[in-house]
Amino acid sequence: MYAGDRMNDKLKKEIVDWIKSIAFALVIALAIRAYIFEPMIVPTGSMIPTINIGDRILVNKYIYRFEPIKRGDIVVFKYPDDPRQPYVKRVIGLGGDVVEIRDGKLYINDSPVDEPYINEPMIGSYGPYKVPEGHYFMMGDNRNNSKDSRFWENKYLPRKLVIGKAVYRIWPPGRIGRLK
């Protein structure tokens, strides 16, 4: 065997090893994205000031296997009126809750709710809405500019359409941090 043949064999083995490593890394990355964390770009201003247009967020897709969805969570889900579209909104009402907006103030089960995260005071009155069990009432933080449960044909988000919890902003650099 010639020295050139040994070099070619070594080179081929090295290339095959690299291809295997890259393929393995790709499979792991795809599995993480499909089942654990997924980055998303927010295209609308319905969650201003919490999330701005163009912000990149990280969605935890497994957290709700271990804990329940809670009022106040920021959730990414498939829009009930067109499940091909992902939406991001805040959970306002849980199954069994009665949600009502009276003169711009949110009430849940007839108790006023403090909402320090909203963009500006709401305009108008809506509801009351009785949230069915296994469903959620969703609203954007930019209440006067949000296509949310108040305006959907299918008013309530069923649990099966929940993708995950928006937990972290990863872009822009000046706003990187946990979402609340």
Sequence and secondary structure as in RCSB ss.txt:
>XXXX:A:sequence
MYAGDRMNDKLKKEIVDWIKSIAFALVIALAIRAYIFEPMIVPTGSMIPTINIGDRILVNKYIYRFEPIKRGDIV
VFKYPDDPRQPYVKRVIGLGGDVVEIRDGKLYINDSPVDEPYINEPMIGSYGPYKVPEGHYFMMGDNRNNSKDSR
FWENKYLPRKLVIGKAVYRIWPPGRIGRLK
>XXXX:A:secstr
  HHHHHHHHHHHHHHHHHHHHHHHHHHHHHHHHHTEEEEE  SSTTTTTS TT EEEEESSGGGTS   TT EE
EEE TT TTSEEEEEEEE TT EEEEETTEEEETTEE   TT SS   S EEEEE  TTEEEEE SSGGG   TT
T SS SEEGGGEEEEEEEEEESGGG EE  
